[in-house]
Amino acid sequence: MYLKVVILPRLSSFGPCIGTAYGISYRALQEMLAERGALLYSLIETCKLNGVDPDRYLRHVLDAIADWPVNRVSALLPWRITLPVE
């Protein structure tokens, strides 16, 4: 399921409104955001372990992913990518 969520500065105070606006419970929204956060933190730490600057990596991947062929997504992984020189 694809869900676009706007992150507000104090999500906890707006939780019930956001959850009901999208037709899901606040608890489900919290779990989804926690999973996304864990994925992002894991990706950043993987970059660090492979000697890749996480900021440059994320900028490059977010710029390139829209036009990237689906069958070559594995080439964007932190341990396979060669970042362009800025």
Buried (B, 14 or more C-beta within 10 A) or exposed (E): EEEEBEEEEEBEEBBEEBBEEEEBEBEEBBEBEEEEEEEEEEBBEBBEEEEBEBEBBBEBBEEEEEEEEEEEEEEBBBEEBEEEEE
